[in-house]
Amino acid sequence: MIQKAGVWIRSAQYKFLLGLVVSIIVASIAAIISHHFPLMSKFGLSMLTLAIIVGIIFGNFPFGRVLAKCGVNGLNFSKQRLLRLGIILYGFRLTYADIKIVGLSGILIDAMILFTTFLLAIYLGIKKFELDKNAVILMGAGNSICGAAAILATEPLLKSSNDQTTSAISTVVLFGTLSIFLYPSIYFLIQFLIGIQLDPSLYGKYIGSTVLEVAQVVASSNLINDEVSNIAVITKMVRVMMLGPFLIFLSIYTSYDKNSRANQSLLVYKPKNYIPWFAVVFLVCIGINSVLTFSSSIKDALIFTDNFLLAMAMGALGFTTDISSLLKTNIKLFRLAIFLFCWLVIGGAIINLIVTFLVQKVF
């Protein structure tokens, strides 16, 4: 028994270390390319974007699939824990003076996006596409709040099947990755064709309130400029923090759902276990940066560490994106994902404009 336990521990350590090494290698390749070819960033290929591209390319080769399977523990650690640490450190780039730019309009935009997107998912998924309720709720949570993280946080409450969870995450990763390149393209295309200089604050709120994953928000906004990125990340973090209240509401709903009464485990579900505490620590770091002054060397070290951690996270995200698995997704679920993605891009832009206009007029 002890010998078997030792083999299991070594196996778990192996999977962790291998995945971590893969993440480091992918991030290092992205950093080297970015350093030696600085002009690439001007064409929308920053270190963070390169990391996810390199990860997707190598991760979908046969040997990459093997590495992803063998190093699953370390890759999951990179794209989950290190991502959160990267976001926390991102707080040292911002101050609460920056949050004032987001203001009431940013909070209202996030709330409206969450509310309308989730209701649209429920209506289309159940009424139009006649999909399973659990699958629809997972899709609604992922698209309205924070992508795969919201899906994984919602799954224990619903007790959904692995296929439902995997399919929901696959569509979120696909369209979220597409958004990394779509939003910067829209930004620069509008400026090129119409000649209008878009307000970085407004576009940052647009990205933060409609792009799915935190990592995708960082990658997408970094392709434009730092000002857009700062606003986008803050707006996204406000949206992520809404995951806690959302889960509490969903827990109450499912606890009293007639179809769920037989599953007594729902009654002891604890939403507080899934409150994104890293978002709270992120705000604390902003507060520290607002009152303390760091030397340029410390600041540069923090930014470099932050960039590399985020590159590791996005490299792991790309490396574990199995393009072939998307072919197995239920066609109706895939159609729902398309509708929700179009709503976030188009409807999200409309909500941003209307809420911003109304807040300016009233306040």
RODO-2510 file (C-alpha; in nm, 4 decimals, decimal comma):
residues 363
     n   res          X          Y          Z
     1     m     0,0000     0,0000     0,0000
     2     i     0,2814     0,2406     0,0948
     3     q     0,4673     0,1530    -0,2247
     4     k     0,1590     0,2208    -0,4359
     5     a     0,1082     0,5542    -0,2585
     6     g     0,4706     0,6446    -0,3323
     7     v     0,4240     0,5651    -0,7022
     8     w     0,1083     0,7804    -0,7097
     9     i     0,2868     1,0735    -0,5437
    10     r     0,5778     1,0502    -0,7865
    11     s     0,3318     1,0327    -1,0754
    12     a     0,1459     1,3409    -0,9535
    13     q     0,4723     1,5296    -0,9031
    14     y     0,5866     1,4241    -1,2505
    15     k     0,2668     1,5497    -1,4112
    16     f     0,2946     1,8759    -1,2216
    17     l     0,6616     1,9416    -1,3003
    18     l     0,6287     1,8384    -1,6656
    19     g     0,3319     2,0691    -1,7214
    20     l     0,5065     2,3532    -1,5422
    21     v     0,8190     2,3064    -1,7573
    22     v     0,6068     2,3061    -2,0733
    23     s     0,4433     2,6334    -1,9636
    24     i     0,7842     2,7883    -1,8929
    25     i     0,9210     2,6775    -2,2310
    26     v     0,6216     2,8162    -2,4212
    27     a     0,6408     3,1480    -2,2323
    28     s     1,0186     3,1628    -2,2885
    29     i     0,9787     3,1058    -2,6634
    30     a     0,7224     3,3862    -2,6741
    31     a     0,9525     3,6140    -2,4711
    32     i     1,2522     3,5422    -2,6972
    33     i     1,0533     3,6059    -3,0143
    34     s     0,9068     3,9240    -2,8680
    35     h     1,2520     4,0458    -2,7576
    36     h     1,4352     3,9769    -3,0843
    37     f     1,1513     4,0889    -3,3109
    38     p     1,0043     4,3974    -3,1389
    39     l     0,8295     4,5064    -3,4581
    40     m     0,5925     4,2100    -3,4204
    41     s     0,4136     4,3873    -3,1357
    42     k     0,3203     4,6654    -3,3769
    43     f     0,1420     4,4065    -3,5888
    44     g    -0,0591     4,2800    -3,2922
    45     l     0,1746     4,0014    -3,1817
    46     s     0,2765     4,0860    -2,8268
    47     m     0,4475     3,8413    -2,5901
    48     l     0,1124     3,7348    -2,4445
    49     t    -0,0437     3,6760    -2,7852
    50     l     0,2614     3,4852    -2,9053
    51     a     0,2400     3,2611    -2,5991
    52     i    -0,1118     3,1439    -2,6733
    53     i    -0,0337     3,1018    -3,0455
    54     v     0,2799     2,8961    -2,9720
    55     g     0,0811     2,6911    -2,7203
    56     i    -0,2009     2,6169    -2,9660
    57     i     0,0415     2,5227    -3,2459
    58     f     0,2606     2,2855    -3,0447
    59     g    -0,0230     2,1595    -2,8286
    60     n    -0,2160     2,0235    -3,1259
    61     f     0,0711     1,8169    -3,2676
    62     p     0,0642     1,4472    -3,1666
    63     f     0,3587     1,4885    -2,9291
    64     g     0,1918     1,7974    -2,7885
    65     r    -0,1229     1,5978    -2,7073
    66     v     0,0953     1,3466    -2,5227
    67     l     0,2713     1,6220    -2,3272
    68     a    -0,0609     1,7855    -2,2433
    69     k    -0,1911     1,4560    -2,1056
    70     c     0,1255     1,3714    -1,9126
    71     g     0,1697     1,7223    -1,7750
    72     v    -0,1958     1,7990    -1,7090
    73     n    -0,1422     1,8900    -1,3413
    74     g     0,1238     2,1513    -1,4125
    75     l    -0,0633     2,2953    -1,7121
    76     n    -0,3807     2,3322    -1,5063
    77     f    -0,1777     2,4980    -1,2313
    78     s    -0,0366     2,7447    -1,4850
    79     k    -0,3637     2,8406    -1,6500
    80     q    -0,5522     2,8641    -1,3207
    81     r    -0,3269     2,9484    -1,0256
    82     l    -0,0531     3,1348    -1,2115
    83     l    -0,3150     3,3267    -1,4081
    84     r    -0,4672     3,4456    -1,0814
    85     l    -0,1243     3,5381    -0,9468
    86     g    -0,0544     3,7282    -1,2683
    87     i    -0,3791     3,9206    -1,2330
    88     i    -0,2974     3,9967    -0,8689
    89     l     0,0433     4,1371    -0,9686
    90     y    -0,1280     4,3320    -1,2475
    91     g    -0,2736     4,5404    -0,9674
    92     f     0,0689     4,6989    -0,9140
    93     r     0,0329     4,8645    -1,2550
    94     l    -0,2853     5,0419    -1,1504
    95     t    -0,4101     5,2860    -0,8887
    96     y    -0,7567     5,3669    -0,7596
    97     a    -0,7365     5,6867    -0,9589
    98     d    -0,7588     5,4607    -1,2645
    99     i    -1,0717     5,2881    -1,1291
   100     k    -1,2455     5,6258    -1,1179
   101     i    -1,2241     5,6197    -1,4967
   102     v    -1,4360     5,3018    -1,5026
   103     g    -1,6812     5,4550    -1,2558
   104     l    -2,0506     5,3825    -1,2253
   105     s    -2,0903     5,3244    -1,5984
   106     g    -1,8417     5,0352    -1,5912
   107     i    -2,0267     4,8631    -1,3059
   108     l    -2,3660     4,9102    -1,4717
   109     i    -2,2326     4,7860    -1,8066
   110     d    -2,0968     4,4696    -1,6460
   111     a    -2,4271     4,4056    -1,4669
   112     m    -2,6303     4,4586    -1,7848
   113     i    -2,4019     4,2316    -1,9883
   114     l    -2,4279     3,9570    -1,7264
   115     f    -2,8064     3,9835    -1,6928
   116     t    -2,8922     4,0031    -2,0640
   117     t    -2,6428     3,7390    -2,1765
   118     f    -2,7560     3,4837    -1,9190
   119     l    -3,1252     3,5398    -1,9963
   120     l    -3,0552     3,5147    -2,3693
   121     a    -2,8711     3,1862    -2,3147
   122     i    -3,1633     3,0446    -2,1129
   123     y    -3,4235     3,1585    -2,3669
   124     l    -3,2421     3,0403    -2,6793
   125     g    -3,0979     2,7243    -2,5274
   126     i    -3,4154     2,5895    -2,3695
   127     k    -3,6960     2,7436    -2,5762
   128     k    -3,5413     2,7499    -2,9246
   129     f    -3,2702     2,4822    -2,9321
   130     e    -3,4349     2,2525    -2,6708
   131     l    -3,1045     2,1799    -2,5003
   132     d    -3,0583     2,0269    -2,1562
   133     k    -3,1062     2,2855    -1,8812
   134     n    -2,7719     2,2118    -1,7156
   135     a    -2,5826     2,2540    -2,0414
   136     v    -2,7595     2,5841    -2,1052
   137     i    -2,6869     2,7188    -1,7560
   138     l    -2,3189     2,6302    -1,7971
   139     m    -2,3107     2,8125    -2,1314
   140     g    -2,4907     3,1108    -1,9820
   141     a    -2,2519     3,1325    -1,6875
   142     g    -1,9418     3,1004    -1,9039
   143     n    -2,0498     3,3639    -2,1553
   144     s    -2,1995     3,6123    -1,9124
   145     i    -1,9235     3,6197    -1,6498
   146     c    -1,5742     3,4792    -1,6934
   147     g    -1,5578     3,1870    -1,9320
   148     a    -1,4221     2,8501    -1,8217
   149     a    -1,3722     2,9683    -1,4623
   150     a    -1,7447     3,0404    -1,4287
   151     i    -1,8324     2,7070    -1,5891
   152     l    -1,6082     2,5172    -1,3489
   153     a    -1,7508     2,7112    -1,0536
   154     t    -2,1096     2,6415    -1,1631
   155     e    -2,0611     2,2715    -1,2443
   156     p    -2,0574     2,1443    -0,8811
   157     l    -2,3913     2,3121    -0,8183
   158     l    -2,5579     2,1538    -1,1212
   159     k    -2,3876     1,8123    -1,1006
   160     s    -2,3655     1,8216    -1,4811
   161     s    -2,2017     1,5513    -1,6905
   162     n    -1,8398     1,5671    -1,8066
   163     d    -1,9548     1,5933    -2,1688
   164     q    -2,1679     1,8988    -2,0904
   165     t    -1,8851     2,0688    -1,9035
   166     t    -1,6255     1,9855    -2,1697
   167     s    -1,8479     2,1043    -2,4538
   168     a    -1,9241     2,4328    -2,2777
   169     i    -1,5572     2,4966    -2,2044
   170     s    -1,4558     2,4054    -2,5619
   171     t    -1,6882     2,6646    -2,7134
   172     v    -1,5799     2,9271    -2,4614
   173     v    -1,2130     2,8659    -2,5416
   174     l    -1,2779     2,8745    -2,9175
   175     f    -1,4751     3,1991    -2,9298
   176     g    -1,2728     3,3551    -2,6505
   177     t    -0,9532     3,2903    -2,8470
   178     l    -1,1170     3,4359    -3,1574
   179     s    -1,2010     3,7509    -2,9604
   180     i    -0,8306     3,8049    -2,8823
   181     f    -0,7760     3,8931    -3,2453
   182     l    -1,1231     4,0262    -3,3312
   183     y    -1,1442     4,3166    -3,0853
   184     p    -0,8074     4,4756    -3,1746
   185     s    -0,8956     4,4308    -3,5439
   186     i    -1,2247     4,6171    -3,4924
   187     y    -1,0421     4,8940    -3,3052
   188     f    -0,7784     4,9542    -3,5721
   189     l    -1,0180     4,8952    -3,8634
   190     i    -1,2578     5,1665    -3,7409
   191     q    -0,9691     5,4103    -3,7054
   192     f    -0,8338     5,3208    -4,0514
   193     l    -1,1628     5,3255    -4,2447
   194     i    -1,3471     5,6065    -4,0659
   195     g    -1,0532     5,8011    -3,9294
   196     i    -1,2096     5,8236    -3,5814
   197     q    -0,9802     5,8074    -3,2786
   198     l    -1,1682     5,5783    -3,0413
   199     d    -1,1770     5,6657    -2,6719
   200     p    -0,9414     5,4166    -2,4983
   201     s    -1,1566     5,4252    -2,1843
   202     l    -1,4755     5,3344    -2,3727
   203     y    -1,3080     5,0609    -2,5735
   204     g    -1,1409     4,9201    -2,2634
   205     k    -1,4821     4,8901    -2,0972
   206     y    -1,6157     4,7257    -2,4121
   207     i    -1,3417     4,4612    -2,4077
   208     g    -1,3571     4,4029    -2,0326
   209     s    -1,7350     4,3676    -2,0286
   210     t    -1,7723     4,1346    -2,3291
   211     v    -1,4577     3,9198    -2,3704
   212     l    -1,4919     3,5881    -2,1872
   213     e    -1,1701     3,4868    -2,0071
   214     v    -0,9528     3,7157    -1,7959
   215     a    -0,6476     3,5959    -1,9905
   216     q    -0,8228     3,6750    -2,3182
   217     v    -0,9048     4,0255    -2,1959
   218     v    -0,5394     4,0803    -2,1089
   219     a    -0,4184     3,9455    -2,4442
   220     s    -0,6770     4,1307    -2,6524
   221     s    -0,6368     4,4692    -2,4842
   222     n    -0,2567     4,4453    -2,4813
   223     l    -0,2656     4,4356    -2,8610
   224     i    -0,3998     4,7920    -2,8594
   225     n    -0,2249     4,9942    -2,5876
   226     d    -0,1655     5,0138    -2,2134
   227     e    -0,4473     5,2604    -2,1497
   228     v    -0,7067     5,0323    -2,3086
   229     s    -0,5545     4,7349    -2,1249
   230     n    -0,5763     4,9002    -1,7818
   231     i    -0,9434     4,9889    -1,8220
   232     a    -1,0259     4,6494    -1,9748
   233     v    -0,8681     4,4539    -1,6887
   234     i    -1,0393     4,6634    -1,4191
   235     t    -1,3766     4,6312    -1,5936
   236     k    -1,3247     4,2570    -1,6307
   237     m    -1,2310     4,2177    -1,2639
   238     v    -1,5525     4,3938    -1,1609
   239     r    -1,7371     4,1454    -1,3826
   240     v    -1,5471     3,8511    -1,2318
   241     m    -1,6405     3,9640    -0,8809
   242     m    -2,0049     3,9311    -0,9826
   243     l    -1,9485     3,5540    -0,9963
   244     g    -2,0029     3,5317    -0,6192
   245     p    -2,3527     3,6911    -0,6138
   246     f    -2,4420     3,4982    -0,9308
   247     l    -2,3575     3,1635    -0,7701
   248     i    -2,5496     3,2518    -0,4549
   249     f    -2,8582     3,3366    -0,6605
   250     l    -2,8214     3,0220    -0,8714
   251     s    -2,7779     2,8118    -0,5574
   252     i    -3,1042     2,9456    -0,4143
   253     y    -3,2819     2,8865    -0,7454
   254     t    -3,1633     2,5276    -0,7885
   255     s    -3,2341     2,4468    -0,4236
   256     y    -3,6019     2,5245    -0,4799
   257     d    -3,6226     2,3890    -0,8335
   258     k    -3,8784     2,1082    -0,8386
   259     n    -3,6627     1,9054    -1,0731
   260     s    -3,3696     1,9321    -0,8322
   261     r    -3,5379     1,8509    -0,5018
   262     a    -3,4330     1,4867    -0,5205
   263     n    -3,0681     1,5885    -0,5106
   264     q    -3,0255     1,6885    -0,1465
   265     s    -2,6576     1,7709    -0,2001
   266     l    -2,7698     2,0942    -0,3592
   267     l    -2,8961     2,2122    -0,0209
   268     v    -2,5488     2,2043     0,1329
   269     y    -2,3731     2,3711    -0,1594
   270     k    -2,1556     2,6587    -0,0401
   271     p    -2,1221     2,9394    -0,2966
   272     k    -1,8627     3,1146    -0,0794
   273     n    -1,6154     2,8417    -0,1775
   274     y    -1,6232     2,9792    -0,5311
   275     i    -1,6047     3,3517    -0,4632
   276     p    -1,3044     3,4744    -0,6685
   277     w    -1,0825     3,5881    -0,3802
   278     f    -0,7976     3,6638    -0,6191
   279     a    -1,0096     3,9516    -0,7470
   280     v    -1,0227     4,0904    -0,3926
   281     v    -0,6438     4,0599    -0,3540
   282     f    -0,6084     4,2294    -0,6929
   283     l    -0,7946     4,5301    -0,5514
   284     v    -0,5716     4,5254    -0,2411
   285     c    -0,2617     4,5428    -0,4639
   286     i    -0,4107     4,8414    -0,6438
   287     g    -0,4584     5,0045    -0,3030
   288     i    -0,0958     4,9366    -0,2069
   289     n     0,0233     5,0811    -0,5366
   290     s    -0,1982     5,3848    -0,4784
   291     v    -0,0370     5,4807    -0,1463
   292     l     0,3214     5,3554    -0,1848
   293     t     0,5910     5,4585    -0,4302
   294     f     0,8164     5,1824    -0,5643
   295     s     1,1588     5,2286    -0,7221
   296     s     1,1843     5,1814    -1,0985
   297     s     1,3854     4,8586    -1,0563
   298     i     1,1209     4,7018    -0,8322
   299     k     0,8466     4,8208    -1,0641
   300     d     1,0229     4,6732    -1,3689
   301     a     1,0778     4,3435    -1,1853
   302     l     0,7096     4,3238    -1,0909
   303     i     0,5983     4,3977    -1,4475
   304     f     0,8408     4,1417    -1,5960
   305     t     0,7286     3,8756    -1,3473
   306     d     0,3657     3,9594    -1,4164
   307     n     0,4123     3,9372    -1,7942
   308     f     0,5923     3,6048    -1,7702
   309     l     0,3299     3,4533    -1,5393
   310     l     0,0524     3,5659    -1,7724
   311     a     0,2479     3,4284    -2,0701
   312     m     0,2799     3,0929    -1,8888
   313     a    -0,0933     3,0928    -1,8211
   314     m    -0,1856     3,1710    -2,1793
   315     g     0,0711     2,9268    -2,3134
   316     a    -0,0869     2,6538    -2,0988
   317     l    -0,4338     2,7632    -2,2118
   318     g    -0,3266     2,7318    -2,5757
   319     f    -0,1438     2,4049    -2,5158
   320     t    -0,4548     2,2430    -2,3661
   321     t    -0,6876     2,3700    -2,6401
   322     d    -0,7706     2,0556    -2,8367
   323     i    -0,9119     2,1775    -3,1671
   324     s    -1,0318     1,8288    -3,2595
   325     s    -1,2520     1,8110    -2,9481
   326     l    -1,4607     2,0975    -3,0829
   327     l    -1,5781     1,8688    -3,3644
   328     k    -1,7517     1,6536    -3,1032
   329     t    -1,9562     1,9438    -2,9674
   330     n    -2,3337     1,9190    -2,9998
   331     i    -2,4277     2,1203    -3,3107
   332     k    -2,7153     2,2923    -3,1272
   333     l    -2,4820     2,3873    -2,8420
   334     f    -2,2354     2,5215    -3,0956
   335     r    -2,5090     2,7302    -3,2589
   336     l    -2,6018     2,8687    -2,9182
   337     a    -2,2376     2,9616    -2,8633
   338     i    -2,2339     3,1472    -3,1964
   339     f    -2,5465     3,3443    -3,1046
   340     l    -2,4050     3,4372    -2,7640
   341     f    -2,0703     3,5403    -2,9130
   342     c    -2,2447     3,7637    -3,1698
   343     w    -2,4575     3,9119    -2,8906
   344     l    -2,1519     3,9956    -2,6827
   345     v    -1,9745     4,1611    -2,9774
   346     i    -2,2733     4,3517    -3,1194
   347     g    -2,5218     4,3714    -2,8319
   348     g    -2,2378     4,4382    -2,5888
   349     a    -2,1296     4,7376    -2,7956
   350     i    -2,4866     4,8727    -2,7944
   351     i    -2,5174     4,8292    -2,4155
   352     n    -2,1833     5,0039    -2,3632
   353     l    -2,2905     5,3022    -2,5739
   354     i    -2,6390     5,3339    -2,4190
   355     v    -2,5253     5,3002    -2,0553
   356     t    -2,2331     5,5399    -2,1067
   357     f    -2,4653     5,7955    -2,2678
   358     l    -2,7291     5,7688    -1,9935
   359     v    -2,4762     5,7922    -1,7081
   360     q    -2,3213     6,1018    -1,8656
   361     k    -2,6631     6,2632    -1,9020
   362     v    -2,7892     6,1775    -1,5533
   363     f    -2,4689     6,2208    -1,3521
***
